[in-house]
Each structure stands twice: as structure tokens, then as C-alpha cells.
């Protein structure tokens, strides 16, 4: 593994731990974001440790679809939070 790949793994793992840890204090939405970072960590780990190229062909389409689904969920939650009347 190259240093860049190790840095990505540390980045995704660190962000997921931080989001899940901070979710109770800040917002439960961070659980979803933390789940996304766990997914990113797992995807990059599989890419680095196995012979599969997870960023080409059908795997890349699956990866982009999952990322799009997470983004759509987060945007919908953001819009609902913004539309709530302020107390």
C-alpha cells in the first residue's frame, strides 16, 4: 500500500469515529454521516487489501450509486430541518 492509500483509510476511519462520537451532542444526523464514512473506509480497505479494483467497472457504478443515495438522504434531512419553524 502507498502512503496516500493509508492516509485515506486513516481519514475515513477518523471521520467516522468523530461523527459517531459527536452525534449525541450535536445532531443525530451525524450517525448517518458516520455510517457513510464507515462505508468509505470499508470500500477503500477492500480496494487496498484484495485483488479487486473497486473503482472500475460495475463496482464503480455501485460505489457511485451508494454515495448518491447517502447524499440524497442527507439533502432531504437538511431541507426538512431548514423548513421547521423556529421556536
Buried (B, 14 or more C-beta within 10 A) or exposed (E): EEEEEEEBBEBBBEBBBBBBEBBEEEBEBBBBBBBBBBBBBBBBBEBBEEEEEBEEEEBEEEBEEBBEEBEEBBEEBEEEEEEEEEE
